[in-house]
Amino acid sequence: MAAAGAQVIHFDVMDGHFVPNLTFGPPLIAALRRHFPELFFDVHLMVTDPGWVAAEAIAAGASQVSVHPESTPHLQRVLARIRELGARAGAALNPSTPLGVLEDVLDDLDHVLVMSVNPGFGSQQFLPHTLAKLQRSRALLPPQVTIGVDGGINQHTAPQVLSAGAGLLIAGSAVFGPDPGRAFRDLAKVVAQAPVKPSGKAP
């Protein structure tokens, strides 16, 4: 991905509890950070009790950490702690999670990750109602808060989510196939040619 031109790498950390699957944790992030000091590491925590995992992920080299409001009774505290530790703080919204959960933490947010599939599994179909949710998110959030979208992103859906207000597009199965580098470049070309350019991109 780095050789193909990617500047942001997205990590899905799953604990087998908040979501069914179990993936990896901070040690893998740390191992890759040693090889790629220049990349922006965007870490999505699909874990129960994310506070301590967030701290470990930041120590390992995370640039941005997003947590699910349902995973902690103290969302504001976790977001504030992520910032204190030197990373950008994000909230990840499941397809059925209302935007209202963000109203009292707007001052603690740097990023919102809008899930366009239910988290935990790859190769799912993009949920069309995500487009309206992205539009409402952009209207609610301060302009400095970036918006990412995760799930079912491909050459067809990428222009749609850009038009709806997304600034960071996370692609999994559309890229990681027989030739990931070529797939990434093809998707990046579609994004570059889209009528609406990415807004609120991660630094």
Long-range contacts (C-beta under 8 A, 24 or more apart in sequence): 1-175, 1-180, 1-181, 1-184, 2-36, 2-39, 3-181, 4-180, 4-181, 4-182, 4-184, 4-185, 4-188, 5-184, 5-185, 5-188, 6-39, 6-184, 7-39, 7-40, 8-39, 8-40, 8-41, 8-42, 8-168, 8-202, 9-36, 9-39, 9-40, 9-41, 9-42, 10-42, 10-43, 10-44, 10-150, 10-170, 11-41, 11-42, 11-43, 11-44, 11-62, 12-44, 12-46, 12-119, 12-172, 13-43, 13-44, 13-45, 13-46, 13-47, 13-53, 13-57, 14-46, 14-47, 14-120, 15-46, 15-47, 15-48, 15-53, 17-47, 17-48, 18-46, 18-47, 18-48, 18-68, 18-70, 18-71, 19-46, 19-119, 19-120, 20-120, 20-121, 21-120, 21-121, 25-53, 25-56, 25-57, 26-53, 26-56, 26-57, 26-59, 26-60, 27-60, 29-57, 29-60, 29-61, 29-62, 30-59, 30-60, 30-61, 32-61, 33-60, 33-61, 40-64, 40-202, 40-203, 42-66, 42-148, 42-168, 42-170, 42-202, 44-92, 44-113, 44-150, 44-170, 45-71, 45-92, 46-71, 46-92, 46-119, 46-120, 47-71, 50-78, 51-77, 51-78, 51-81, 54-78, 54-81, 54-82, 54-85, 54-87, 55-81, 55-85, 57-87, 58-82, 58-85, 58-86, 58-87, 59-85, 62-87, 63-87, 63-88, 63-202, 64-88, 64-89, 64-90, 64-110, 64-111, 64-202, 65-89, 65-90, 66-90, 66-91, 66-92, 66-111, 66-112, 66-113, 66-148, 67-91, 67-92, 68-92, 68-93, 68-94, 68-97, 68-119, 69-93, 69-97, 69-101, 69-102, 70-94, 70-97, 75-101, 75-105, 76-104, 76-105, 76-108, 79-105, 79-108, 79-109, 80-108, 83-108, 83-110, 88-202, 90-148, 92-119, 92-150, 93-133, 94-118, 94-119, 95-127, 95-129, 95-130, 99-133, 99-136, 99-137, 99-140, 102-140, 102-141, 103-140, 106-140, 106-141, 106-142, 106-145, 109-141, 109-145, 110-144, 110-145, 110-146, 111-145, 111-146, 111-147, 111-148, 111-168, 111-202, 112-137, 112-141, 112-145, 112-146, 112-147, 112-148, 113-147, 113-148, 113-149, 113-150, 113-170, 114-147, 114-148, 114-149, 114-150, 114-166, 115-149, 115-150, 115-151, 116-149, 116-150, 116-151, 116-152, 116-153, 116-157, 116-161, 117-150, 117-151, 117-152, 119-150, 119-151, 122-172, 122-173, 123-172, 123-173, 124-151, 124-152, 125-152, 126-151, 126-152, 126-153, 126-154, 126-157, 127-151, 127-152, 130-161, 130-164, 131-160, 131-161, 131-164, 132-164, 134-161, 134-164, 134-165, 134-166, 135-164, 135-165, 137-165, 138-164, 138-165, 138-199, 143-200, 144-200, 145-200, 146-200, 146-201, 146-202, 147-200, 148-202, 153-187, 154-187, 155-186, 155-187, 155-190, 158-187, 158-190, 158-191, 158-194, 159-190, 159-191, 159-194, 159-195, 159-196, 162-191, 162-194, 162-196, 162-197, 162-198, 163-194, 163-195, 163-196, 165-199, 166-198, 167-198, 167-199, 167-200, 167-201, 167-202, 168-198, 168-200, 168-201, 168-202, 169-198
